[in-house]
Amino acid sequence: MKILIAEDDRAARVRLKGYLRDWGHEVAEAEDGAAAWHRFQIEAFDLVISDWLMPKMNGLELLKQIRSVKSDLYVYLILLTSKSGKEDIVEGMDSGADDFVTKPFDKDELRVRVRAGERILALEHHLANQKEDLKFANTRLEAANREIVATNERMKSDLEAAAKIQKSYLPDLLPASDIVHFAWRYLPCEELAGDTLNVMQLSENLLGMYLLDVSDHGVKASLMSVSLSRTLSRTSGQGDIVMKETDVGEWLPATPTEVAMELNHRYPWDPRQNQYFTFIYSTLDTEKRELTYLSAGHPGPIHQRADGACELLQASPPAVGFVSDPEFTEFRIQLAPGDRIFFYSDGITESMTSKGQELTEDGMMRLLEKSISKSLDESLSDLLSELEHWREGANPMDDISILAVEVLQ
């Protein structure tokens, strides 16, 4: 098919163009609605993929202009949008859209939508060339539409079920303690995420905490994330890695290094899948107020003292699975009453403005310092609010997760 892309975001336009060409389509691109309309008037296209919000002429205006052109050949219109309200869908359909793809878009979902357009266009061309068989063609078209609706419903149901399973591994009831307090936030950029986190009671005075980030996001990353969550959630019995059994049958907490080494053994990097994960695991001795952590290719934690000052702690490569016999490094830090520790994914520090400016670790620490007078939970809410402001209201391009602990006494 010959496809026209109308997208003002260059990165998204490049991704779209690359995917479509890989699937064998001829692709033309335009940086805004006005340029796309000009291109459409001088060339014939089978399918148009347009962003909703664009300068000069937005996606709805472009679709209306295209639909106003009288032609024997049908043009299939797909609208890219972060809008998902009922009124937005009605408005898009009224403007001529045949289908929607939610931003940030998933490659597999986009391919399904384009294939649906191919099938419908094939039927439309058949109708134009075989008018005597109009009734039969309409029957096939209706069947194709029903198939699309059914497929979309199955996909939606499957994604919702998978998301529910994934969220079941997030902290439900955090360990109760007069010495430490926990808070966390989890914001997938799509229905499914590659991030996950948890807190575990390993012994009377020892807590285990982890946060990991699987490369990429979406369905593929979430499958590995769920597998890792299941592995790390077992705290006794066969297959457990956060606890280890002694020769006399006693279960003791494994060190961060032992946990990372076992994960490295179980999840070696497969170049065919090109998938890996970064990982931070720590234990907190609540009696000694001593934190021991290991960062396998993951951003170092942030230590915020009671006076509000923040410090970025050390981190160390490699990510899990890259090396068969890695040398992971443990770090220890003595905490004092009022101290806070933040573990987080790079979806926070790599959040960007519309001009491509990243927040960075320094920016994150500045935001945390502003909320030192508030509770730990309130400080995380403030952080996410500030992140949304930093992105200027745009949806996050990567999963966001953060796990924080505060020493109370």
LUMBALO-270370 format. One record per residue: residue in three letters; x, y, z of N, C-alpha, C in turn. Coordinates in steps of 0.2 Angstrom, whole numbers, padded with zeros to 4 digits, always signed. Atoms other than C-alpha are relative to their C-alpha. Layout:
N
ALAXYZXYZXYZ/...
This chain:
409
MET+0004-0006+0000+0000+0000+0000+0004+0006+0000/LYS-0004-0006-0001+0005+0018-0002-0003+0004+0006/ILE+0002-0003-0007+0004+0027+0015+0003+0006+0001/LEU-0003-0007-0002+0005+0045+0020-0001+0001+0008/ILE-0001-0001-0007+0011+0049+0038-0001+0008+0001/ALA+0000-0007-0003+0006+0066+0046+0001+0000+0007/GLU-0002+0000-0007+0015+0068+0062+0005+0005+0001/ASP-0005-0005-0001+0024+0083+0069+0006-0002+0005/ASP-0005+0003-0004+0034+0073+0081+0005-0004-0004/ARG-0005+0003+0004+0050+0068+0072+0002-0007+0002/ALA-0001+0007-0003+0054+0053+0083-0005-0005-0002/ALA+0005+0004+0002+0037+0046+0081-0001-0001-0007/ARG+0000+0001+0008+0037+0049+0062+0005-0005-0002/VAL-0005+0005+0002+0053+0040+0060-0001-0007+0002/ARG+0002+0007-0002+0047+0025+0070-0006-0003-0004/LEU+0005+0002+0004+0031+0025+0060+0002-0002-0007/LYS-0002+0001+0006+0040+0026+0044+0004-0007-0001/GLY-0005+0006-0001+0053+0012+0049-0005-0006+0000/TYR+0004+0006-0001+0039+0000+0054-0004-0001-0007/LEU+0004+0001+0006+0028+0003+0038+0005-0003-0005/ARG-0004+0002+0006+0043+0001+0026+0002-0007+0002/ASP-0002+0007-0001+0048-0015+0035-0005-0005-0002/TRP+0006+0004+0002+0031-0022+0032-0002+0000-0007/GLY+0000+0000+0008+0033-0018+0013-0004+0005-0003/HIS+0004-0006+0003+0023-0002+0011+0004+0006-0002/GLU-0003-0006+0003+0028+0013+0001-0003+0006+0005/VAL+0002-0005-0005+0028+0028+0013+0002+0007-0002/ALA-0001-0007+0000+0027+0047+0012-0001+0003+0006/GLU+0000-0003-0007+0029+0058+0027-0001+0008-0001/ALA+0001-0007+0000+0023+0076+0031+0000+0002+0008/GLU-0002-0002-0007+0028+0086+0047-0006+0004+0003/ASP+0006-0003-0003+0010+0094+0049-0005-0001-0004/GLY+0007+0002+0004-0008+0093+0043+0000+0004-0006/ALA+0001-0004+0007-0006+0107+0030+0005-0003-0005/ALA-0004+0003+0005+0009+0099+0022-0002-0007-0002/ALA+0003+0006+0002+0000+0082+0022-0006+0001-0005/TRP+0005-0002+0004-0015+0090+0014+0002+0002-0007/HIS-0003-0001+0007-0004+0097+0000+0002-0006-0003/ARG-0002+0006+0003+0004+0081-0003-0006-0005-0002/PHE+0006+0004+0002-0013+0072-0003-0003+0002-0007/GLN+0003-0002+0006-0019+0083-0017+0004-0001-0006/ILE-0004+0001+0006-0005+0079-0029+0002-0007-0001/GLU-0001+0007+0000-0003+0061-0025-0006-0004+0003/ALA+0005+0004-0003-0014+0046-0022+0002-0005+0005/PHE-0002+0004-0006-0013+0037-0006-0006-0005+0002/ASP+0005+0005-0002-0022+0021+0000-0002+0001+0007/LEU+0001+0000-0008-0020+0024+0019+0003+0007+0002/VAL-0003-0006-0003-0017+0040+0029+0000-0001+0008/ILE-0001+0000-0007-0010+0039+0047+0001+0007+0003/SER-0001-0007-0002-0012+0056+0056+0000+0001+0007/ASP+0000-0002-0007-0008+0063+0073-0006+0004+0001/TRP+0006-0004-0001-0023+0072+0081+0003+0007+0001/LEU-0003-0007-0002-0013+0087+0088+0006+0002-0004/MET-0006-0002+0004-0002+0096+0075-0001+0007-0002/PRO+0000-0007+0002+0002+0114+0070-0003+0001-0007/LYS+0003-0002+0007-0006+0123+0055-0007-0003-0001/MET+0006+0003+0002-0019+0110+0052+0000-0007+0005/ASN+0000+0006-0004-0024+0097+0065-0003-0006-0003/GLY+0002+0006+0003-0028+0079+0062-0008-0001-0002/LEU+0007+0000+0001-0047+0081+0063-0002+0004-0007/GLU+0001-0004+0006-0046+0095+0050+0003-0003-0006/LEU-0003+0003+0005-0035+0085+0039-0005-0006-0003/LEU+0004+0006+0002-0047+0070+0039-0006+0003-0003/LYS+0006-0003+0003-0062+0081+0035+0002+0003-0007/GLN-0002-0003+0007-0052+0089+0020+0000-0006-0005/ILE-0001+0006+0004-0048+0071+0014-0007-0003-0002/ARG+0006+0003+0001-0066+0065+0016-0004+0004-0005/SER+0003-0004+0004-0072+0080+0006+0001-0001-0007/VAL-0002+0001+0007-0063+0074-0010-0004-0006-0002/LYS+0004+0006+0003-0074+0064-0021+0004-0004-0004/SER-0004+0004+0003-0066+0049-0027-0003-0007-0001/ASP+0002+0007+0000-0070+0031-0033+0003-0005+0004/LEU-0005+0004-0004-0056+0024-0022-0001+0003+0007/TYR+0000-0002-0007-0058+0024-0003+0006+0000+0003/VAL-0006-0001-0004-0045+0031+0008-0001-0002+0007/TYR+0001+0002-0007-0043+0022+0025+0004+0005+0004/LEU-0003-0006-0004-0039+0035+0039+0000-0003+0007/ILE-0001+0002-0007-0031+0030+0055+0002+0006+0004/LEU-0001-0006-0004-0030+0043+0069+0004-0002+0006/LEU-0005+0001-0006-0015+0043+0082-0002+0005+0005/THR+0002-0005-0005-0021+0051+0098+0001-0003+0007/SER+0000+0002-0007-0018+0050+0117-0007+0001+0003/LYS+0007-0001-0003-0037+0055+0119-0003-0007+0000/SER+0004+0007+0000-0048+0040+0124-0007+0001+0003/GLY+0007-0001-0002-0064+0048+0130-0005-0002-0005/LYS+0005+0002+0005-0080+0043+0122-0002+0006-0004/GLU+0001-0006+0004-0083+0061+0116+0005+0001-0005/ASP-0005-0001+0005-0066+0061+0108+0000-0005-0006/ILE+0001+0006+0005-0069+0044+0099-0006+0003-0005/VAL+0006-0002+0004-0086+0051+0093+0002+0006-0005/GLU-0002-0005+0004-0078+0067+0087+0005-0002-0006/GLY-0005+0002+0005-0064+0058+0078-0004-0004-0006/MET+0004+0004+0005-0077+0046+0069-0004+0005-0004/ASP+0004-0005+0004-0087+0061+0064+0004+0004-0005/SER-0004-0004+0004-0072+0069+0056+0003-0005-0006/GLY-0002+0005+0006-0069+0053+0045+0004-0005+0002/ALA-0005+0005-0002-0058+0042+0055-0003-0007+0000/ASP+0002+0007+0000-0059+0023+0052+0002-0004+0006/ASP-0002+0003-0006-0049+0018+0067+0005+0004+0004/PHE-0005-0004-0004-0038+0024+0081+0005-0004+0003/VAL-0006+0003-0003-0021+0020+0088+0002+0005+0006/THR-0002-0004-0006-0017+0026+0106+0007+0001+0000/LYS-0007-0002-0001-0001+0035+0109+0002+0000+0007/PRO-0005+0003+0005+0012+0030+0113-0002-0006-0003/PHE+0003+0006+0004+0008+0017+0100+0005-0006+0001/ASP-0003+0006+0000+0013-0001+0101+0001-0003-0007/LYS-0001+0002+0007+0021-0009+0086-0005-0005-0002/ASP+0004+0006+0002+0011-0025+0086-0008+0003-0001/GLU+0007-0003+0000-0006-0015+0089+0000+0004-0007/LEU+0000-0004+0006-0001-0003+0074+0000-0005-0006/ARG+0000+0005+0006+0002-0018+0063-0007-0003-0001/VAL+0007+0002+0001-0015-0025+0067-0005+0005-0003/ARG+0004-0005+0003-0023-0009+0063+0001+0001-0008/VAL-0002-0001+0008-0014-0007+0046-0003-0006-0004/ARG+0002+0006+0003-0018-0025+0042-0008+0000-0001/ALA+0007-0001+0001-0036-0021+0045-0002+0004-0005/GLY+0001-0004+0005-0035-0007+0034+0001-0003-0007/GLU-0002+0003+0007-0027-0017+0020-0006-0005-0002/ARG+0006+0005+0002-0042-0030+0021-0006+0004-0002/ILE+0006-0004+0002-0055-0016+0021+0001+0003-0007/LEU-0002-0004+0007-0046-0007+0006-0001-0005-0005/ALA+0000+0005+0005-0045-0024-0003-0007-0001-0002/LEU+0007+0001+0001-0064-0026-0001-0003+0006-0004/GLU+0003-0006+0003-0067-0008-0006+0002+0000-0008/HIS-0002+0000+0007-0057-0010-0022-0004-0006-0004/HIS+0004+0005+0003-0066-0026-0026-0007+0002-0001/LEU+0007-0003+0001-0083-0017-0024+0001+0005-0006/ALA+0000-0004+0005-0077-0004-0036+0001-0003-0007/ASN-0001+0003+0006-0072-0016-0049-0005-0006-0002/GLN+0005+0005+0000-0085-0029-0046-0007+0002+0002/LYS+0006-0003-0003-0101-0019-0044-0006-0005-0001/GLU+0005+0005+0001-0112-0034-0050+0000-0005+0006/ASP+0000+0004-0006-0106-0043-0035+0000+0004+0007/LEU+0000-0005-0005-0110-0029-0023-0003-0003+0007/LYS+0003+0003-0006-0121-0039-0011+0005-0005+0004/PHE-0004+0004-0002-0108-0052-0009+0006+0003+0004/ALA-0006-0004-0003-0094-0040-0006-0002+0004+0006/ASN+0002-0004-0006-0104-0030+0007+0000-0005+0006/THR+0001+0006-0005-0107-0047+0016+0007-0001+0003/ARG-0007+0001-0003-0088-0049+0017+0003+0005+0004/LEU-0002-0006-0003-0085-0032+0022-0003+0001+0007/GLU+0003+0000-0007-0097-0033+0037+0003-0006+0004/ALA-0003+0006-0003-0089-0050+0041+0007+0003+0003/ALA-0006-0003-0002-0072-0041+0041+0000+0005+0006/ASN+0001-0005-0005-0078-0027+0052-0002-0004+0006/ARG+0001+0004-0006-0085-0040+0064+0006-0003+0003/GLU-0006+0004-0002-0069-0049+0064+0005+0005+0004/ILE-0004-0005-0003-0060-0032+0068-0002+0001+0007/VAL+0003-0002-0006-0072-0028+0082+0002-0005+0005/ALA-0001+0005-0005-0070-0045+0090+0007-0001+0002/THR-0008+0000-0001-0051-0045+0088+0002+0005+0005/ASN-0002-0006-0004-0050-0028+0096-0003-0001+0007/GLU+0003+0002-0007-0062-0034+0111+0005-0005+0003/ARG-0004+0006-0003-0051-0050+0113+0007+0003+0002/MET-0006-0003-0002-0035-0039+0113-0001+0004+0006/LYS+0001-0004-0005-0042-0027+0125-0001-0004+0007/SER+0002+0004-0006-0049-0041+0137+0007-0003+0002/ASP-0006+0003-0002-0032-0050+0136+0005+0005+0003/LEU-0005-0005-0003-0022-0034+0140-0002+0002+0007/GLU+0002-0002-0007-0033-0030+0155+0001-0006+0004/ALA-0002+0006-0004-0031-0048+0161+0007+0000+0002/ALA-0007+0000-0001-0013-0047+0159+0003+0005+0005/ALA-0001-0006-0005-0012-0030+0168-0002-0002+0007/LYS+0003+0002-0006-0022-0037+0182+0005-0005+0004/ILE-0005+0005-0002-0010-0051+0184+0007+0003+0002/GLN-0006-0003-0001+0005-0040+0183+0000+0004+0007/LYS+0001-0004-0005-0002-0028+0196+0000-0004+0007/SER+0001+0004-0006-0005-0042+0208+0007-0002+0004/TYR-0007+0001-0003+0014-0044+0211+0003+0007+0003/LEU-0002-0006-0004+0015-0026+0217-0002+0000+0007/PRO+0002+0000-0008+0015-0022+0236-0007+0001+0001/ASP+0007+0000-0002-0002-0025+0242+0000+0003+0008/LEU+0000-0002-0007+0001-0024+0261+0008+0001+0002/LEU-0007-0001-0001+0018-0016+0265+0001-0002+0008/PRO-0001+0002-0007+0027-0022+0281-0001+0005+0005/ALA+0002-0005-0005+0021-0013+0296+0006+0000+0005/SER-0006-0001-0004+0035-0005+0307-0001+0006+0003/ASP+0000-0006-0003+0037+0008+0320+0007+0004-0002/ILE-0007-0003+0002+0055+0011+0313+0001+0002-0007/VAL-0001-0002+0007+0053+0012+0294-0007+0001-0003/HIS+0006-0001+0004+0039+0018+0282+0002+0000-0007/PHE-0001+0000+0007+0037+0014+0264-0005+0003-0004/ALA+0004-0003+0005+0029+0022+0249+0002-0002-0007/TRP-0002+0001+0006+0028+0018+0231-0005+0002-0005/ARG+0005-0002+0005+0021+0023+0214+0002-0004-0006/TYR-0001+0005+0005+0019+0013+0198-0004+0003-0006/LEU+0004-0004+0006+0014+0022+0181+0003-0003-0007/PRO-0002+0002+0007+0015+0011+0165-0001+0005-0005/CYS+0002-0004+0006+0016+0020+0149-0005-0003-0005/GLU+0005+0004+0004+0005+0007+0141-0004-0004+0005/GLU+0004+0005-0005-0007-0006+0148+0004-0004+0004/LEU-0004+0004-0003+0007-0017+0152+0007+0003+0001/ALA-0006-0004-0001+0024-0012+0159+0006-0005+0001/GLY-0006+0004-0001+0042-0019+0160+0003+0001+0007/ASP-0002-0002-0006+0045-0011+0177-0004-0005+0005/THR+0003+0003-0006+0041-0020+0194+0004+0001+0006/LEU-0004-0001-0006+0045-0018+0212-0004-0004+0006/ASN+0003+0003-0005+0041-0025+0229+0004+0000+0007/VAL-0003+0000-0007+0045-0026+0248-0002-0006+0003/MET+0001+0007-0003+0047-0042+0258+0003+0000+0007/GLN-0002+0001-0007+0049-0046+0276+0004-0007+0000/LEU-0004+0006+0000+0064-0058+0276+0001-0003+0007/SER+0000+0003-0007+0066-0060+0295-0002+0006+0004/GLU+0003-0005-0005+0061-0051+0311+0003+0007-0001/ASN-0003-0006+0000+0073-0037+0308+0003+0002-0007/LEU-0003-0001+0006+0078-0038+0290-0006+0000-0006/LEU+0004-0001+0005+0068-0032+0275+0003+0000-0007/GLY-0003+0000+0007+0071-0035+0256-0004+0004-0004/MET+0003-0004+0004+0067-0023+0243+0003+0000-0007/TYR-0003+0000+0007+0069-0023+0224-0004+0004-0005/LEU+0003-0003+0006+0065-0013+0208+0004-0002-0006/LEU-0004+0002+0006+0069-0019+0191-0004+0003-0006/ASP+0002-0003+0006+0067-0012+0173+0002-0004-0006/VAL-0001+0004+0006+0065-0024+0158+0001+0005-0006/SER-0001-0004+0006+0071-0016+0142-0006+0000-0004/ASP+0006-0001+0004+0058-0009+0131-0006+0000+0004/HIS+0006+0001-0004+0040-0010+0136-0006-0003-0004/GLY+0005+0003+0004+0023-0017+0131+0000-0008+0002/VAL+0002+0007-0001+0018-0036+0130+0007-0004+0002/LYS-0007+0004-0001+0036-0043+0128+0003+0001+0006/ALA-0003-0002-0006+0043-0033+0142-0004-0003+0006/SER+0004+0002-0006+0029-0037+0154+0000-0007+0001/LEU+0000+0007-0001+0030-0056+0151+0006-0001+0004/MET-0006+0001-0003+0048-0055+0157-0001+0003+0007/SER+0001-0004-0006+0043-0043+0171-0004-0005+0005/VAL+0004+0004-0004+0030-0055+0178+0004-0006+0002/SER-0005+0006-0002+0042-0070+0177+0004+0002+0006/LEU-0004-0002-0005+0054-0060+0187-0003+0001+0007/SER+0004-0001-0006+0041-0055+0200-0002-0006+0003/ARG+0001+0007-0003+0036-0073+0202+0006-0003+0004/THR-0007+0003-0003+0054-0078+0205+0002+0003+0006/LEU-0002-0004-0005+0057-0064+0217-0005+0000+0006/SER+0005+0000-0005+0041-0066+0227+0000-0006+0004/ARG-0001+0006-0004+0045-0083+0233+0005+0001+0006/THR-0005-0001-0006+0052-0082+0251+0001-0006+0004/SER-0002+0006-0003+0053-0100+0255-0002-0006-0004/GLY+0001+0006+0004+0054-0117+0247+0004+0000-0007/GLN-0003+0001+0006+0060-0124+0230-0001+0006-0005/GLY+0000-0005+0004+0065-0111+0218+0001+0007+0003/ASP-0001-0006-0003+0067-0097+0230+0007+0003-0001/ILE-0007-0003+0001+0082-0085+0228+0001+0006+0005/VAL-0001-0006-0005+0079-0071+0241+0001-0003+0007/MET-0002+0003-0006+0081-0084+0255+0004-0007-0002/LYS-0004+0006+0001+0093-0099+0256+0000-0005+0005/GLU+0001+0005-0005+0092-0115+0265+0007-0003+0002/THR-0006+0002-0002+0106-0120+0276+0001-0008+0000/ASP-0001+0007-0001+0113-0138+0279-0005-0003+0005/VAL+0004+0003-0005+0102-0140+0294-0008+0001-0002/GLY+0007-0001+0002+0086-0135+0284-0003+0007+0003/GLU+0003-0007-0002+0085-0117+0291+0001+0005-0006/TRP+0001-0005+0006+0080-0103+0279+0003+0007+0003/LEU-0003-0007-0002+0091-0087+0280+0000+0004-0006/PRO+0000-0005+0006+0090-0071+0269+0007-0001-0004/ALA-0006-0001+0005+0102-0071+0254+0002+0007+0000/THR-0002-0007+0001+0113-0057+0251-0002+0003-0006/PRO+0002-0003+0007+0110-0045+0237+0004-0003-0005/THR-0004+0003+0005+0125-0052+0228-0002-0007-0002/GLU+0003+0007+0001+0118-0070+0230-0006+0000-0004/VAL+0007-0001+0004+0101-0064+0223+0002+0001-0007/ALA-0002-0002+0007+0109-0056+0208+0004-0005-0004/MET-0003+0005+0004+0120-0070+0204-0004-0006-0002/GLU+0005+0005+0002+0106-0082+0204-0005+0002-0006/LEU+0003-0003+0006+0096-0071+0193+0004+0000-0006/ASN-0005+0001+0006+0111-0070+0181+0000-0006-0003/HIS+0000+0006+0003+0111-0088+0180-0007-0002-0003/ARG+0007+0002+0003+0092-0090+0177-0002+0004-0006/TYR+0002-0004+0005+0090-0076+0165+0006+0003-0004/PRO-0005-0002+0004+0105-0076+0153-0003+0004-0006/TRP+0002-0004+0006+0104-0063+0139+0000-0004-0006/ASP+0001+0004+0006+0098-0070+0123+0000+0005-0006/PRO+0000-0005+0005+0104-0060+0108-0005+0000-0005/ARG+0005+0000+0005+0090-0066+0097-0006+0004+0003/GLN+0006-0004-0003+0077-0058+0109+0002+0007+0001/ASN-0002-0007-0001+0088-0043+0112-0004+0003+0006/GLN+0004-0003-0005+0080-0041+0129+0004-0002+0007/TYR-0004+0000-0006+0088-0038+0146-0004+0004+0006/PHE+0003-0004-0005+0084-0030+0163+0005+0003+0005/THR-0004-0002-0006+0092-0019+0176-0003-0001+0006/PHE+0003+0003-0006+0090-0023+0194+0003+0004+0006/ILE-0003-0002-0006+0092-0015+0211-0003-0004+0006/TYR+0003+0004-0005+0090-0026+0226+0004+0002+0007/SER-0003-0002-0006+0093-0021+0244-0003-0003+0006/THR+0003+0002-0006+0091-0027+0262+0001+0006+0005/LEU+0000-0005-0005+0087-0016+0277+0000-0003+0007/ASP+0000+0003-0007+0092-0021+0294-0003+0006+0005/THR+0004-0005-0003+0079-0011+0304+0003+0001+0007/GLU-0003-0001-0007+0088-0014+0321+0007+0004+0000/LYS-0006-0004+0001+0105-0007+0315-0001+0006-0005/ARG+0001-0005+0005+0097+0005+0302+0005+0000-0005/GLU-0005+0001+0005+0109-0002+0289-0003-0002-0006/LEU+0003+0002+0006+0105-0003+0271+0006-0003-0004/THR-0005+0003+0005+0115-0015+0259-0004-0001-0006/TYR+0003+0001+0006+0111-0014+0241+0005-0001-0006/LEU-0004+0002+0006+0117-0020+0224-0004+0003-0006/SER+0004-0003+0006+0113-0010+0208+0003-0003-0007/ALA-0002+0003+0006+0115-0021+0192-0002+0003-0006/GLY+0001-0004+0006+0116-0009+0178-0006+0005+0001/HIS+0006-0004-0002+0102+0001+0187+0002+0007+0003/PRO-0002-0007-0003+0102+0020+0192+0001-0001+0007/GLY-0002+0000-0007+0110+0022+0209-0006+0003+0004/PRO+0006-0003-0004+0097+0026+0223+0002+0007+0002/ILE-0001-0006-0002+0095+0043+0230-0001+0000+0008/HIS+0000+0000-0008+0099+0046+0249-0002+0007+0002/GLN+0002-0007-0002+0089+0061+0256+0001+0000+0008/ARG-0001-0001-0008+0095+0066+0274-0006+0004+0003/ALA+0006-0003-0004+0083+0073+0287-0001+0007-0002/ASP+0000-0007+0002+0088+0091+0282-0002+0001-0007/GLY+0002-0001+0007+0082+0088+0264+0005-0001-0005/ALA-0005+0001+0005+0099+0087+0256+0000-0007-0003/CYS+0000+0007+0004+0100+0073+0242+0007-0001-0002/GLU-0007+0002+0003+0115+0063+0237-0002-0006-0005/LEU+0001+0006+0004+0115+0051+0222+0006-0005+0002/LEU-0005+0005-0002+0123+0035+0228+0003-0004-0006/GLN-0003+0004+0005+0134+0023+0219-0004-0005-0004/ALA+0003+0005+0004+0129+0011+0205+0005-0004-0003/SER-0005+0004+0004+0138-0003+0196-0003-0004-0005/PRO+0002+0005+0005+0137-0012+0180+0002-0007+0002/PRO+0004+0000+0007+0134-0024+0172-0008-0002+0002/ALA+0007+0002-0001+0115-0027+0170+0000-0008+0000/VAL+0000+0008-0001+0109-0045+0174+0000-0004-0007/GLY+0000+0005+0006+0113-0059+0161+0005+0002-0005/PHE-0005-0001+0005+0126-0050+0151+0006-0004+0000/VAL-0007+0004-0001+0141-0059+0158-0001-0006+0004/SER+0001+0007-0003+0142-0077+0163+0002+0000+0007/ASP-0002+0000-0006+0152-0074+0178+0002+0007+0002/PRO-0001-0007-0001+0150-0056+0183+0002+0002+0007/GLU-0002-0002-0007+0157-0046+0198-0004+0005+0002/PHE+0004-0004-0002+0143-0038+0206+0003+0004+0007/THR-0003-0004-0005+0147-0024+0219-0006+0002+0005/GLU+0004-0002-0006+0138-0022+0236+0002+0007+0003/PHE-0001-0006-0003+0136-0005+0244-0004+0000+0007/ARG+0003-0001-0006+0132-0001+0262+0000+0007+0003/ILE+0001-0007-0002+0125+0015+0270-0003-0001+0007/GLN+0003-0001-0007+0121+0019+0288-0005+0006+0000/LEU+0005-0005+0000+0105+0028+0290-0002+0003+0007/ALA+0001-0003-0006+0099+0040+0303-0008+0002+0000/PRO+0007-0002+0000+0081+0045+0309-0001+0006-0005/GLY+0001-0006+0004+0073+0056+0296+0003-0001-0007/ASP-0003+0001+0007+0083+0049+0281-0005-0004-0004/ARG+0005+0003+0005+0074+0043+0265+0005-0003-0005/ILE-0003+0004+0006+0080+0031+0251-0005+0000-0005/PHE+0004+0000+0006+0073+0032+0234+0003-0005-0005/PHE-0002+0004+0006+0074+0018+0221-0005+0001-0005/TYR+0005-0002+0005+0067+0022+0204+0003-0003-0007/SER-0002+0002+0006+0067+0018+0186+0002+0006-0004/ASP-0002-0006+0004+0075+0029+0172-0006+0003-0004/GLY+0006-0004+0003+0057+0033+0166-0001+0007+0003/ILE+0001-0007-0004+0058+0047+0179+0006+0005-0003/THR-0006-0005+0002+0076+0054+0175+0000+0002-0007/GLU-0001-0001+0007+0074+0052+0157-0007+0004-0003/SER+0006-0003+0002+0057+0061+0156+0002+0007-0003/MET-0002-0006+0004+0058+0075+0143-0005+0005-0001/THR+0004-0006+0002+0051+0092+0139-0002-0001-0008/SER+0001+0000+0007+0044+0095+0122+0006+0002-0005/LYS-0006-0002+0003+0061+0102+0117+0005-0006+0001/GLY-0004+0006-0001+0069+0085+0122+0005+0001+0005/GLN-0004-0001-0006+0077+0091+0138-0002-0005+0006/GLU+0001+0005-0005+0079+0077+0151+0000+0003+0007/LEU+0000-0002-0007+0075+0079+0169+0007-0001+0004/THR-0006+0003-0003+0091+0069+0175-0001-0001+0007/GLU+0000+0002-0007+0095+0063+0192+0001+0007+0004/ASP-0001-0006-0004+0100+0081+0198-0007+0004+0000/GLY+0006-0003+0000+0083+0087+0192-0005-0003+0005/MET+0005+0004-0005+0074+0073+0202+0002+0002+0007/MET-0002-0001-0007+0084+0077+0218-0002+0007+0001/ARG+0003-0007-0001+0079+0096+0216-0007-0001+0002/LEU+0007+0001-0001+0061+0090+0215-0002-0003+0007/LEU+0001+0003-0007+0063+0079+0231+0001+0005+0005/GLU-0002-0004-0006+0071+0092+0241-0006+0005+0001/LYS+0005-0005-0001+0056+0104+0238-0006-0003+0005/SER+0005+0003-0004+0045+0091+0247+0002-0003+0007/ILE-0003+0003-0006+0056+0087+0262-0005+0001+0006/SER+0004-0001-0006+0043+0094+0274-0006-0004+0000/LYS+0006+0004+0001+0029+0083+0268+0001-0007+0001/SER-0001+0007-0001+0026+0065+0271+0003-0004-0006/LEU-0004+0004+0006+0035+0051+0261-0005-0001-0006/ASP+0005+0001+0005+0019+0047+0252-0002+0007-0004/GLU+0001-0006+0004+0015+0065+0248+0006+0003-0004/SER-0005-0002+0004+0032+0068+0242+0000-0004-0007/LEU+0000+0004+0006+0030+0054+0229-0006+0003-0005/SER+0006-0003+0004+0013+0062+0223+0002+0007-0003/ASP-0003-0006+0002+0022+0079+0222+0005-0001-0006/LEU-0005+0001+0006+0036+0071+0211-0004-0002-0006/LEU+0004+0002+0006+0023+0063+0199-0003+0006-0003/SER+0003-0006+0002+0014+0080+0198+0005+0004-0004/GLU-0005-0004+0003+0030+0089+0194+0003-0003-0006/LEU-0002+0003+0006+0035+0076+0181-0005+0001-0005/GLU+0006-0001+0005+0018+0078+0172+0001+0008-0002/HIS-0001-0007+0002+0022+0097+0172+0006+0001-0004/TRP-0006+0000+0004+0039+0094+0166-0001-0002-0007/ARG+0002+0002+0007+0032+0084+0151-0005+0004-0003/GLU+0005-0005+0003+0020+0098+0148-0007-0004-0002/GLY+0007+0003+0001+0005+0086+0150+0001-0006-0004/ALA-0001+0006+0005+0012+0073+0137+0000-0006+0004/ASN+0000+0006-0004+0010+0055+0142+0007-0002+0000/PRO-0007+0003-0001+0026+0046+0148+0002-0004-0006/MET-0003+0004+0005+0037+0038+0135+0003-0007+0002/ASP-0003+0006-0003+0043+0025+0147-0003-0001+0006/ASP+0003+0001-0006+0037+0016+0162+0003+0004+0006/ILE-0003-0003-0006+0039+0025+0179-0002-0004+0006/SER+0001+0003-0006+0041+0017+0195+0005+0003+0005/ILE-0004-0002-0005+0048+0022+0212-0002-0003+0006/LEU+0001+0003-0007+0050+0014+0229+0004+0004+0005/ALA-0003-0004-0005+0054+0024+0244+0000-0002+0007/VAL+0001+0003-0007+0058+0020+0262+0003+0006+0005/GLU-0002-0005-0005+0060+0032+0277+0001-0003+0007/VAL-0001+0002-0007+0068+0029+0294-0003+0005+0005/LEU+0004-0004-0004+0056+0035+0307+0004+0001+0007/GLN-0003-0001-0007+0067+0032+0323+0006-0004+0000/
